[in-house]
Amino acid sequence: MKRRMKTVGAAALVAFIAATAATATAQQNVYRWKDSKGRTVYSDRLPPGNESEFVDFKNKAPSQTLPYATRKAAKDFPVTLYSSANCEQLCEDARVFLRKRKLPFSEYVVKTKADLEAFNQRFGAGAEIPVLTVGTKTLQGFEPGGWNAQLDAAGYPKAPARD
């Protein structure tokens, strides 16, 4: 009887460890981008350096773990951050702001001349990076008060209380 209990206990321990490892693996980042042939690629690795758009599903994709209000707002008013490599601190502040709000967002990084042309065509030649789109609304430059107001109006839950 004691031997059987030890076997059952060991099996339960192995099952627990396997479940814990699976949970840790499931929390890894997943990225999506288009390759040079226009195919959508999903990977646990960052896209190659010449790609300009990716989605980090860990932070950006609406999932069942997000509150219903956040999932609904993300479906109706998706959030996209437009940044560039030379934006540095201001764009990092914008990313931190969005992460603190705990809302899903996509980021489009303007890297190449073609990216810049597409960006200028969409937002105008004098657009100030970072740019935030919330559904069809566009906000140029990082201004937390304006960004919060637009996100609130779109139905995203209010920013959590500050620590």
Number of C-alpha atoms within 10 A of each C-alpha: 5 7 8 9 10 11 11 12 12 12 12 12 12 12 12 12 12 12 12 12 11 11 11 10 10 11 10 13 15 18 18 18 20 15 13 9 6 8 9 10 12 15 12 12 12 16 19 9 7 10 16 17 18 19 21 21 19 15 17 20 19 21 14 8 7 14 13 14 12 21 21 16 23 22 13 13 19 21 24 18 21 21 24 18 9 11 13 11 9 16 21 13 14 22 17 12 17 22 14 13 17 18 24 24 23 20 20 17 19 22 17 13 9 10 16 15 14 13 19 13 11 10 14 11 11 7 15 15 20 23 21 23 20 21 17 8 11 16 18 16 19 18 12 13 8 13 21 18 12 19 22 14 13 20 16 23 18 14 15 9 7 5 3
